[in-house]
Structure formats: C-alpha cells, structure tokens
Amino acid sequence: MNTSAAVQAQWAGEAPAWRLVLAGRGGPPVAWPPEPAALATGHRLTLDGCALEVWNVALAAALWSRLRTWRERGIQTDVQGLPAGLQHLLQMADGPPLAVVAAGPAPRETDSLLAFVGEVVLALWRWLRGRGGPQGAELLRQLDETGPRSLPIVLLACALVGLMLAYMGGAQLGRIGAQNFLADVVSVGMVRELGGMMTGIILAGRVGSAFAAQLATMKANEEIDALRVLGLDPVSQLVLPRLLALALVAPALIVLGALAGVLAGWPAATLAYGVSSSEYLAQSLRALNATHLWIGLFKGQLYALLVALAGCRAGLAAGRSAEAVGAATTRAVVHGLLWIVAAAAGTTVVFTALGY
C-alpha cells in the first residue's frame, strides 16, 4: 500500500442528491474540494468509491470525521458505494460506545485462598493420573534449592533453640530438684513441637520468600502469560514442583533439626546442671515414643506445605512491577509465619484434647 499518495475527491450531482467521488490510491486528499453551496439539511449524499484502487486507515478516519459532521447537519449519507473493507471500518466507528462496566468487588482473602488451594489439588490429581505435571529436571532443581541448601541454617537454629530450652528448663526444674527430667523437656519439646516449628520458620524466611520472588518476577516478565499461551498450566508447571520438593525434603529437615536440638541440650544438662551423659541419653529415649515422633512429623510437614502455599500464592498474585515483587516477598513471609503459628496452636489444642 502506497501511503504517500493521496486519493482524489470530486463533487458531482445536484440538489437534493449529491455524490462525492473518490478515485486513486492512498490516504485522504491533501485538500478536500469545497462543498457545494447548495448542500443543505435533508439532502442526500452518496459516497462513490468505484474508482478507488487502494486506501488506508487514514482515509477511513478522515471520511468518518466528515460523515459525522454531515449527519449532525441533517444530511443523509450513503456509503454503499465504498469498498467493503472501508464500509466495515466506518460501521465499526459508528457503533455504540463501549459501556463502562464498574469493577466488581475484589475477592475476599478466604475465597482467593480456597480457589488457589483448589487449583493446586486439581493439578496434583492430574499429575497422579499421568496427565501432565512438573518436569523431572525442575523437580530435582527445587529439591536442591529447598533441601541441602536449607539444612545448615535449620541445624543451627534448632541447636540454639535446644540449648536455650535446656538452660531455661534446667533453671525451673532445679527449683524443685527435678534436674533429671531435663532430658524429657528438651527431647519432647524439640521432637514434638519446636523442631518442626523452627524448621517451618526457617523455610518461610528462606524458601517461601524465594518462591514468591521467583514467581512474581516471572509474572512481571510475562513468562507466566507465555506458559498460558502455550497451553501450559502455571500451577502444574511452577507451583507443583515447588510444593512437592518441599514436601519431600521437610521430613528429613524436621528429624535432623530435632536431633540437633536434643544434642545441643546435652552439654547444658551435663555442665550446668550435673546430669550425666548416660542419664541424659537414657531419659531422652524413655521420654520419646512413636506418638511424639509422628505428631512432630505431621506438624512439621503441615508447616512446610503452608510455607509453600503462601510463597507460591503470593508470587502468582503479584503485580507486574519491581515494587510488586518486593511486596509479594514480604506477603509470603508474613503469611507463612502467621499460618505456622495458627497451625501450631490449633494442632496442639486438638491433639491435647484427643489425649495424644
């Protein structure tokens, strides 16, 4: 299409029926011919484009502007003589204005969370049935990110908590001469409650924030939109591998963290409160049972899943700016920690009421 050329326009006919003949190719005329002096309200104007070879959108825009002026003056216009494509553009321009639809209320936090959990459950069900899911390479990469790289800080945090628990428990038990039960306090506290909770807190700060930042950055870069264009489900390809990886490594982190806490309480018990090493070990083994172990694993696994859900949900719900990435990271950590505390309180009340 030659956009540098201009269409020629010429008036023809006489009152009350006029014709505007368009010929040539290109855009609108550089100078439209003057209207006939007799053109008045109630007259009929026909646009004749039989000699029009090539036209562009600029010509359509110029014609629509003039047609609107003529119609406002009460002049009847007929565009049936124009090319079909040009008629279609003019009809679209004459269509009713788009209605302004008020945005509905934003979904409630609970509704949004339940919808996201439902999408995750459906994606997991499809994966279990062999109908799509995460790639093996992506799952292995997430296992490396969430497991081995989180282990050192989990061990350190749990060891410090175990040491603190031993000193605090020993100080209180010493008032009634019950230092021999210090091993019970440390071992049961770490295995049943604090090992899983500290692991969840560390994962919320390290892994949950990373999940949110990664997914929010992908959304800002329109990578998630690209997955949808390719027909791939972002929940199956991005959320599921992170959720599965954290669920697989969490039991090992919980067990090792609890063990680190129990071992860290041993020097405090022997050096500060006179409990022998053999007595500390024997009392720890007597205090622990299968119930404490499975409750601790259940709670820790629940905390890990909550961390993964909080991080992935915050990332997918983020905006498309650098500021939104930071906000999503903060939201993931805050929600993860809040959910961990709420889950810890709820499960403790339930298990205690059930007699476990």
Secondary structure, DSSP 8 states (H G I E B T S, - for coil): --SSSB-EEEEEEETTEEEEEEEEEEBS-SS-----TT--TT-EEEEEEEEEEEE-HHHHHHHHHHHHHHHHTT-EEEEEES-HHHHHHHHHHHS-------------HHHHHHHHHHHHHHHHHHHHTTS----HHHHHHHHHHHTTTTHHHHHHHHHHHHHHHHHHHHHHHGGGT-GGGHHHHHHHIIIIIIHHHHHHHHHIIIIIHHHHHHHHHHHHTTHHHHHHHTT--HIIIIIHHHHHHHHHHHHHHHHHHHHHHHHHHHHHHHHHH---HHHHHHHHHHH--HHHHHHHHHHHHHHHHHHHHHHHHHHHT--SSHHHHHHHHHHHHHHHHHHHHHHHHHHHHHHHHTT-
